[in-house]
């Protein structure tokens, strides 16, 4: 079971990866 807080962190990580790819 994924807690809301864990999901929030997961989403942040995904967004960070997307930003990193766009920045490159």
mmCIF file of the N, C-alpha and C atoms, coordinates in Angstrom:
data_MODEL
# 
_entry.id   MODEL 
# 
loop_
_atom_site.group_PDB 
_atom_site.id 
_atom_site.type_symbol 
_atom_site.label_atom_id 
_atom_site.label_alt_id 
_atom_site.label_comp_id 
_atom_site.label_asym_id 
_atom_site.label_entity_id 
_atom_site.label_seq_id 
_atom_site.pdbx_PDB_ins_code 
_atom_site.Cartn_x 
_atom_site.Cartn_y 
_atom_site.Cartn_z 
_atom_site.occupancy 
_atom_site.B_iso_or_equiv 
_atom_site.pdbx_formal_charge 
_atom_site.auth_seq_id 
_atom_site.auth_comp_id 
_atom_site.auth_asym_id 
_atom_site.auth_atom_id 
_atom_site.pdbx_PDB_model_num 
ATOM 1  N N  . UNK A 1 1  ? 0.859  -1.206 0.000   1.00 0.00 ? 1  UNK A N  1 
ATOM 2  C CA . UNK A 1 1  ? 0.000  0.000  0.000   1.00 0.00 ? 1  UNK A CA 1 
ATOM 3  C C  . UNK A 1 1  ? 0.887  1.245  0.000   1.00 0.00 ? 1  UNK A C  1 
ATOM 4  N N  . UNK A 1 2  ? 0.613  2.144  -0.923  1.00 0.00 ? 2  UNK A N  1 
ATOM 5  C CA . UNK A 1 2  ? 1.395  3.386  -1.013  1.00 0.00 ? 2  UNK A CA 1 
ATOM 6  C C  . UNK A 1 2  ? 0.665  4.494  -0.256  1.00 0.00 ? 2  UNK A C  1 
ATOM 7  N N  . UNK A 1 3  ? 1.367  5.085  0.699   1.00 0.00 ? 3  UNK A N  1 
ATOM 8  C CA . UNK A 1 3  ? 0.755  6.183  1.459   1.00 0.00 ? 3  UNK A CA 1 
ATOM 9  C C  . UNK A 1 3  ? 0.737  7.459  0.606   1.00 0.00 ? 3  UNK A C  1 
ATOM 10 N N  . UNK A 1 4  ? -0.192 8.346  0.871   1.00 0.00 ? 4  UNK A N  1 
ATOM 11 C CA . UNK A 1 4  ? -0.278 9.611  0.116   1.00 0.00 ? 4  UNK A CA 1 
ATOM 12 C C  . UNK A 1 4  ? 1.054  10.345 0.113   1.00 0.00 ? 4  UNK A C  1 
ATOM 13 N N  . UNK A 1 5  ? 1.728  10.366 1.245   1.00 0.00 ? 5  UNK A N  1 
ATOM 14 C CA . UNK A 1 5  ? 3.011  11.080 1.333   1.00 0.00 ? 5  UNK A CA 1 
ATOM 15 C C  . UNK A 1 5  ? 4.043  10.420 0.425   1.00 0.00 ? 5  UNK A C  1 
ATOM 16 N N  . UNK A 1 6  ? 4.039  9.090  0.388   1.00 0.00 ? 6  UNK A N  1 
ATOM 17 C CA . UNK A 1 6  ? 4.995  8.372  -0.455  1.00 0.00 ? 6  UNK A CA 1 
ATOM 18 C C  . UNK A 1 6  ? 4.684  8.634  -1.930  1.00 0.00 ? 6  UNK A C  1 
ATOM 19 N N  . UNK A 1 7  ? 3.398  8.666  -2.254  1.00 0.00 ? 7  UNK A N  1 
ATOM 20 C CA . UNK A 1 7  ? 3.009  8.932  -3.638  1.00 0.00 ? 7  UNK A CA 1 
ATOM 21 C C  . UNK A 1 7  ? 3.444  10.344 -4.029  1.00 0.00 ? 7  UNK A C  1 
ATOM 22 N N  . UNK A 1 8  ? 3.302  11.276 -3.114  1.00 0.00 ? 8  UNK A N  1 
ATOM 23 C CA . UNK A 1 8  ? 3.696  12.656 -3.390  1.00 0.00 ? 8  UNK A CA 1 
ATOM 24 C C  . UNK A 1 8  ? 5.190  12.715 -3.715  1.00 0.00 ? 8  UNK A C  1 
ATOM 25 N N  . UNK A 1 9  ? 5.971  12.001 -2.927  1.00 0.00 ? 9  UNK A N  1 
ATOM 26 C CA . UNK A 1 9  ? 7.428  11.974 -3.152  1.00 0.00 ? 9  UNK A CA 1 
ATOM 27 C C  . UNK A 1 9  ? 7.722  11.331 -4.504  1.00 0.00 ? 9  UNK A C  1 
ATOM 28 N N  . UNK A 1 10 ? 7.018  10.272 -4.813  1.00 0.00 ? 10 UNK A N  1 
ATOM 29 C CA . UNK A 1 10 ? 7.214  9.574  -6.086  1.00 0.00 ? 10 UNK A CA 1 
ATOM 30 C C  . UNK A 1 10 ? 6.926  10.519 -7.259  1.00 0.00 ? 10 UNK A C  1 
ATOM 31 N N  . UNK A 1 11 ? 5.844  11.262 -7.137  1.00 0.00 ? 11 UNK A N  1 
ATOM 32 C CA . UNK A 1 11 ? 5.468  12.211 -8.199  1.00 0.00 ? 11 UNK A CA 1 
ATOM 33 C C  . UNK A 1 11 ? 6.548  13.284 -8.332  1.00 0.00 ? 11 UNK A C  1 
ATOM 34 N N  . UNK A 1 12 ? 7.068  13.741 -7.191  1.00 0.00 ? 12 UNK A N  1 
ATOM 35 C CA . UNK A 1 12 ? 8.122  14.765 -7.232  1.00 0.00 ? 12 UNK A CA 1 
ATOM 36 C C  . UNK A 1 12 ? 9.350  14.238 -7.960  1.00 0.00 ? 12 UNK A C  1 
ATOM 37 N N  . UNK A 1 13 ? 9.697  12.988 -7.690  1.00 0.00 ? 13 UNK A N  1 
ATOM 38 C CA . UNK A 1 13 ? 10.867 12.377 -8.334  1.00 0.00 ? 13 UNK A CA 1 
ATOM 39 C C  . UNK A 1 13 ? 10.636 12.278 -9.846  1.00 0.00 ? 13 UNK A C  1 
ATOM 40 N N  . UNK A 1 14 ? 9.443  11.855 -10.230 1.00 0.00 ? 14 UNK A N  1 
ATOM 41 C CA . UNK A 1 14 ? 9.121  11.741 -11.657 1.00 0.00 ? 14 UNK A CA 1 
ATOM 42 C C  . UNK A 1 14 ? 9.214  13.109 -12.323 1.00 0.00 ? 14 UNK A C  1 
ATOM 43 N N  . UNK A 1 15 ? 8.657  14.117 -11.682 1.00 0.00 ? 15 UNK A N  1 
ATOM 44 C CA . UNK A 1 15 ? 8.703  15.471 -12.250 1.00 0.00 ? 15 UNK A CA 1 
ATOM 45 C C  . UNK A 1 15 ? 10.145 15.943 -12.368 1.00 0.00 ? 15 UNK A C  1 
ATOM 46 N N  . UNK A 1 16 ? 10.958 15.605 -11.373 1.00 0.00 ? 16 UNK A N  1 
ATOM 47 C CA . UNK A 1 16 ? 12.373 16.004 -11.402 1.00 0.00 ? 16 UNK A CA 1 
ATOM 48 C C  . UNK A 1 16 ? 13.071 15.362 -12.589 1.00 0.00 ? 16 UNK A C  1 
ATOM 49 N N  . UNK A 1 17 ? 12.769 14.083 -12.842 1.00 0.00 ? 17 UNK A N  1 
ATOM 50 C CA . UNK A 1 17 ? 13.380 13.385 -13.979 1.00 0.00 ? 17 UNK A CA 1 
ATOM 51 C C  . UNK A 1 17 ? 12.939 14.036 -15.282 1.00 0.00 ? 17 UNK A C  1 
ATOM 52 N N  . UNK A 1 18 ? 11.665 14.394 -15.383 1.00 0.00 ? 18 UNK A N  1 
ATOM 53 C CA . UNK A 1 18 ? 11.157 15.035 -16.601 1.00 0.00 ? 18 UNK A CA 1 
ATOM 54 C C  . UNK A 1 18 ? 11.873 16.359 -16.818 1.00 0.00 ? 18 UNK A C  1 
ATOM 55 N N  . UNK A 1 19 ? 12.020 17.130 -15.758 1.00 0.00 ? 19 UNK A N  1 
ATOM 56 C CA . UNK A 1 19 ? 12.690 18.431 -15.850 1.00 0.00 ? 19 UNK A CA 1 
ATOM 57 C C  . UNK A 1 19 ? 14.141 18.234 -16.281 1.00 0.00 ? 19 UNK A C  1 
ATOM 58 N N  . UNK A 1 20 ? 14.777 17.213 -15.727 1.00 0.00 ? 20 UNK A N  1 
ATOM 59 C CA . UNK A 1 20 ? 16.177 16.944 -16.068 1.00 0.00 ? 20 UNK A CA 1 
ATOM 60 C C  . UNK A 1 20 ? 16.301 16.608 -17.560 1.00 0.00 ? 20 UNK A C  1 
ATOM 61 N N  . UNK A 1 21 ? 15.376 15.813 -18.072 1.00 0.00 ? 21 UNK A N  1 
ATOM 62 C CA . UNK A 1 21 ? 15.415 15.435 -19.485 1.00 0.00 ? 21 UNK A CA 1 
ATOM 63 C C  . UNK A 1 21 ? 15.182 16.660 -20.356 1.00 0.00 ? 21 UNK A C  1 
ATOM 64 N N  . UNK A 1 22 ? 14.265 17.524 -19.950 1.00 0.00 ? 22 UNK A N  1 
ATOM 65 C CA . UNK A 1 22 ? 13.984 18.726 -20.742 1.00 0.00 ? 22 UNK A CA 1 
ATOM 66 C C  . UNK A 1 22 ? 15.175 19.673 -20.706 1.00 0.00 ? 22 UNK A C  1 
ATOM 67 N N  . UNK A 1 23 ? 15.830 19.727 -19.573 1.00 0.00 ? 23 UNK A N  1 
ATOM 68 C CA . UNK A 1 23 ? 16.975 20.634 -19.412 1.00 0.00 ? 23 UNK A CA 1 
ATOM 69 C C  . UNK A 1 23 ? 18.136 20.190 -20.296 1.00 0.00 ? 23 UNK A C  1 
ATOM 70 N N  . UNK A 1 24 ? 18.298 18.893 -20.453 1.00 0.00 ? 24 UNK A N  1 
ATOM 71 C CA . UNK A 1 24 ? 19.418 18.374 -21.249 1.00 0.00 ? 24 UNK A CA 1 
ATOM 72 C C  . UNK A 1 24 ? 19.232 18.709 -22.730 1.00 0.00 ? 24 UNK A C  1 
# 
